[in-house]
Structures are given as C-alpha cells and as structure tokens.
Amino acid sequence: MCYDCTPSEDLGRTAASRRTFARFLAAGAGLTVLAACTPNAPGAAAPSSGTPSGSPSLSPSPFASPIATPEPTTAAPPPPEPSPTPSPSSALPRQFSLTDPASPWLVVNKHRPLVPADYVPADLVRPAVSMTVSGEAALLNSTTAAAAEALFAVAARDGVAMVLASAYRSYGTQVTTYNGYVASRGQADADTASARPGYSEHQSGWAFDIADGGGACGFQPCFADQPAAMWAKANGHRFGFVVRYPWMFHPITGYYYEPWHLRYIGVDAATDMAARGIFTLEEYFGVGPAPGYP
C-alpha cells in the first residue's frame, strides 16, 4: 500500500489515515510494519527488514522503522545458594582425625567443639614472620608455624606485604573476646562474628589471621581486595592453607566472610580442595553444615 501516491482529491482521506495509523503506533498496537513508499533513488540500498532487539531506533518517518517487540519481563533467576550437601573427601595418602585437636584435619565449628574445651596445644612456638601482636597471640603450633614461615617468605618474594595479626587464643582469652562482642553487639550478632569459648579454631593452634602491614581494611570485608588477601587466597593451598570462612558460605560454616582467617590442613588436602572446587571443611570432610549452635 502506498500513502504518498494517492491522487490529490484523496489527500484528506490520506491525512486521516496517517493520523489513525500514527495513533495505533503510539499505542503499541502491534500493527504490521509499513514501509515508506517513496521510490528508492538509483543505487540506494533497500530498507532493512530487521527487527531491533531493544528499543526502536529513531527515524524521521514513523513508517521507516518497525515496531519493537517488547522484551520478556520475566526476571532472571537469582544465583543458587551454596549447597549444604557435604561432598566426601577423596582418598588421600594419609588420613587424620576430625576430632582430635592435635590433628591438622580437626573440624571445629558451632556443632563440633574442642574436646577438651580448654585444650592447649603442647608445641606452641612463635613463627619467624612479621607480626603486629605479642604474647600468646603470636603463637602457633609448630607445624602451622613452619608452614606460615614458608607462606610469608614466598609472598614477600612476590612483592606482597603480609603480617600475622592474630594467632593462638586460649580458652580464657576467648571468654573475654566473646563476652566483649556480646556486650557491644548482642549475642545473636556476636555468634556470627566470634566463636563461643571452646569452639574457636584459634584455640587449636591451626589457624591465624593476616593483615597487610599497613592496616588497610584490617578485619573488614574490604580486606578481600588487598594484595595480601588475594595472594593468600590464590596461593595458600601450596603451603597447606585454606580461607576457612569463604564468601557466601556462612549457611555452612556459621560465619560471614573472613578473608584474613587462614587455616592449616596440610598441602595434600588444601591442594585437593582447590583442585575440586570445594570451599569449606564441612563439605570436604562430609560433616554437615553448622549454621548455628544447637
């Protein structure tokens, strides 16, 4: 149909038709696309018949562009939550106890307290690394201390500044620490930020916290973007360490993201976890999630 080729006596009807058609376009009635019928100049390209995927492009004529088909309004599904279903460990050359506090495979969480509750490692030593703490907070069991020395040395060679910010914590110190959180934040909030006495990995001697030496984002979520945290996350398994409380896995571990908290489990297990894409000890050792205290 050609609206520009109508005889002059039909101009009134044509104008009315154009107004009617324009109203249909404005209302989004989904009418069939009509092309302008002005003859193409010699050598001019034929008008495109493609339909835009988004909003229609602007055109000097309302008949030169097709009506855009509205895109579906159904929202994309949210990313899945981490599965609480534990994944059993693969067979490794050596197996260790999951309950003995002296075992590198010890799993301590809100369902699995230390036994005895006031456990003290028999071989606490001070690792030869840069640190911002003193006294008991500077101690680790001898195995973790040696691994930490290797970790810090290679990080330094790679140009990454890393310091030990908190290590061993006795049962008595944990009582004071936890009660301080309860007094300032309430028990419910304290239970997501600090372990109850007898439930802390720090008491086992197998875990410690790191910082970057300059105090940037110390013990804050933004520490995840600091070179020390990124390097430890990418390379820790080479020395037997994992980031114990990873991002978005608090329904399993019971604690929010702590990119500063490293836990020694041995090179074989840490490397196996990294290779298989398993992020928590609960999943790796198949002990089940521990989102809260029983």
C-alpha positions in Angstrom: 0.0 0.0 0.0 1.4 3.4 -1.0 0.3 6.5 1.0 2.4 9.0 -1.0 1.0 8.1 -4.3 -2.7 8.9 -3.6 -4.4 11.3 -6.1 -4.9 14.9 -4.8 -8.6 14.6 -4.3 -7.9 11.8 -1.8 -5.5 13.8 0.3 -8.0 14.4 3.1 -8.7 10.7 3.4 -4.9 10.0 3.3 -4.2 12.5 6.1 -6.9 11.0 8.2 -5.4 7.5 7.5 -2.0 8.7 8.6 -3.3 10.2 11.8 -5.2 7.0 12.6 -2.1 4.8 11.9 0.1 7.1 13.9 -2.3 6.7 16.9 -2.0 2.9 16.6 1.8 3.1 16.6 1.8 5.4 19.6 -0.5 2.9 21.5 1.8 0.0 20.6 -1.0 -1.9 18.9 1.5 -4.2 17.2 0.3 -3.5 13.6 2.1 -4.8 10.6 5.1 -2.7 9.7 4.5 -0.5 6.7 7.4 0.9 4.7 7.5 4.4 3.2 6.8 4.2 -0.5 9.0 7.0 -1.7 10.8 5.3 -4.7 14.4 4.5 -4.0 16.9 6.6 -5.7 19.1 4.8 -8.3 21.8 2.8 -6.4 20.2 3.4 -2.9 20.1 0.5 -0.6 16.8 -1.2 0.1 15.3 -0.5 3.6 16.3 -3.1 6.2 13.6 -5.5 7.4 15.4 -6.5 10.6 13.7 -6.1 14.0 15.7 -4.4 16.8 16.2 -6.4 19.9 15.7 -3.5 22.2 14.1 -0.1 21.9 13.4 1.0 18.3 15.9 3.4 16.7 14.8 6.9 15.9 13.7 7.6 12.3 12.5 10.8 10.5 9.4 8.9 9.3 7.1 6.9 11.6 6.8 4.3 8.8 10.5 3.7 8.3 11.2 1.7 11.4 9.4 -1.5 12.5 7.5 -1.6 15.8 9.8 -3.1 18.5 8.5 -6.3 20.1 8.5 -5.9 23.9 11.2 -8.0 25.5 10.1 -10.6 28.1 9.7 -9.1 31.6 10.4 -12.3 33.4 13.5 -11.6 35.7 16.5 -13.9 35.5 16.6 -16.4 38.4 18.9 -15.5 41.2 22.2 -17.4 41.5 21.9 -20.5 43.5 22.8 -20.6 47.2 25.8 -22.8 48.1 24.6 -26.3 48.6 24.6 -27.5 52.2 25.1 -31.1 51.0 28.6 -32.2 52.0 30.9 -33.6 49.4 33.0 -36.5 50.8 36.8 -36.2 50.7 38.7 -38.0 48.0 41.1 -40.7 49.2 44.4 -39.2 50.2 47.6 -40.9 51.0 47.2 -40.1 54.7 44.1 -39.8 56.9 43.8 -37.8 60.1 41.3 -37.5 62.9 38.5 -34.9 62.5 38.0 -34.6 66.3 41.5 -34.7 67.8 42.6 -31.1 68.5 46.2 -32.2 67.6 45.1 -33.3 64.1 45.5 -31.0 61.1 42.1 -32.2 59.8 40.3 -31.2 63.0 36.9 -29.7 62.2 35.8 -27.1 64.7 32.5 -25.3 64.2 29.3 -24.5 66.1 28.3 -28.2 66.2 31.8 -29.5 66.9 33.5 -28.0 70.0 37.1 -28.7 71.0 37.5 -31.6 73.4 38.6 -30.8 76.0 37.0 -27.3 75.9 40.1 -25.8 77.5 42.6 -27.6 75.1 46.1 -26.1 74.9 48.5 -27.2 72.1 51.6 -28.9 73.5 54.0 -27.4 70.9 53.2 -23.7 70.7 56.0 -21.6 69.1 56.5 -18.1 67.8 56.9 -18.2 64.0 59.6 -16.1 62.4 57.3 -13.8 60.4 56.3 -10.2 60.6 53.6 -9.6 63.1 51.6 -6.9 64.9 50.9 -8.9 68.0 52.8 -10.3 71.0 52.3 -12.8 73.8 50.0 -15.8 73.2 48.5 -14.1 70.1 51.9 -14.5 68.4 52.0 -18.3 68.9 51.1 -21.3 66.6 51.6 -25.0 66.9 54.9 -26.0 65.4 53.5 -27.4 62.2 51.4 -24.4 61.4 54.3 -22.0 62.3 56.7 -23.7 59.8 54.1 -23.5 57.1 53.4 -19.9 57.9 57.1 -19.0 57.6 57.2 -20.5 54.1 53.9 -18.8 53.1 55.1 -15.3 54.3 58.6 -15.8 52.7 57.2 -16.6 49.2 54.6 -13.8 49.4 57.4 -11.3 50.2 59.4 -12.6 47.2 56.3 -11.9 45.1 56.2 -8.3 46.5 53.2 -8.9 48.8 53.5 -7.5 52.3 51.8 -9.8 54.8 51.8 -9.8 58.6 50.4 -12.0 61.3 47.6 -10.2 63.1 46.3 -12.8 65.5 47.2 -16.4 66.1 46.7 -18.6 69.2 43.9 -17.7 71.6 43.5 -19.5 74.9 40.1 -20.6 76.3 40.3 -17.8 78.9 41.1 -15.2 76.2 38.2 -16.4 74.1 35.9 -16.0 77.1 36.9 -12.3 77.3 36.7 -11.8 73.5 33.3 -13.4 73.1 31.8 -11.7 76.1 33.0 -8.3 74.7 31.2 -9.0 71.4 28.0 -9.9 73.3 28.2 -6.8 75.4 28.6 -4.5 72.5 26.5 -6.2 69.8 24.2 -8.7 71.4 24.5 -12.5 71.5 22.9 -13.2 68.1 25.3 -10.8 66.3 28.2 -12.0 68.4 27.6 -15.6 67.3 28.3 -14.6 63.7 31.5 -12.7 64.4 33.2 -14.6 67.3 33.2 -18.2 68.4 32.0 -19.2 71.8 34.7 -20.3 74.2 35.8 -23.9 73.3 34.6 -23.5 69.7 37.4 -21.4 68.3 39.9 -22.6 65.7 42.3 -20.0 67.1 42.5 -22.1 70.3 43.7 -25.2 68.3 46.9 -23.5 67.1 46.0 -24.4 63.5 44.6 -21.0 62.4 45.7 -17.4 62.3 44.7 -14.0 60.9 46.7 -11.9 58.5 46.9 -8.2 57.6 48.8 -6.3 55.0 51.1 -4.4 57.4 49.7 -1.0 56.6 46.4 -1.5 58.4 44.3 -1.2 55.3 40.8 -2.8 55.9 42.0 -4.7 58.9 39.4 -7.3 59.9 36.9 -5.8 57.5 35.3 -7.3 54.4 37.2 -4.9 52.1 40.4 -6.7 53.1 39.4 -9.2 50.4 40.6 -6.7 47.8 44.0 -6.1 49.4 47.1 -7.8 47.9 47.8 -9.9 51.0 44.3 -11.4 50.9 44.2 -12.0 47.2 47.6 -13.6 47.2 46.8 -15.9 50.2 43.5 -17.0 48.6 45.3 -17.9 45.3 48.4 -19.5 46.7 47.6 -20.6 50.3 47.0 -24.2 49.2 50.6 -24.5 48.1 51.6 -24.3 51.8 48.6 -26.2 53.2 46.2 -23.3 54.0 42.6 -22.6 53.1 40.5 -19.5 53.7 38.4 -21.1 56.4 35.3 -18.8 56.1 34.8 -18.1 52.4 32.4 -15.6 50.8 28.7 -16.6 50.8 29.2 -19.9 52.7 28.0 -18.8 56.1 25.0 -21.1 55.9 27.6 -23.9 56.0 30.4 -22.5 58.2 28.3 -20.4 60.5 30.4 -17.3 60.0 30.5 -14.5 57.5 33.4 -14.0 55.1 36.7 -13.7 56.8 39.4 -13.3 54.0 42.0 -12.8 56.7 41.4 -16.1 58.5 43.8 -18.9 57.3 43.6 -22.5 58.4 46.3 -25.1 58.0 45.1 -28.6 56.9 48.2 -29.8 55.0 49.3 -29.4 51.4 47.6 -32.6 50.1 44.2 -31.7 51.5 44.4 -28.0 50.7 45.5 -28.7 47.1 42.8 -31.3 46.7 40.1 -28.9 47.8 41.4 -26.2 45.4 41.5 -28.7 42.5 38.0 -30.0 43.2 36.5 -26.5 43.8 35.4 -27.3 47.4 35.4 -24.3 49.7 34.6 -25.4 53.2 35.9 -28.1 55.5 32.4 -29.1 56.3 31.8 -30.1 52.7 35.2 -31.5 52.1 35.2 -33.8 55.1 31.5 -34.6 54.9 30.5 -33.5 58.4 27.5 -31.4 57.5 26.8 -27.7 57.8 26.8 -25.8 61.1 25.0 -22.5 60.7 24.2 -22.1 64.4 24.7 -23.6 67.8 22.4 -26.5 68.7 
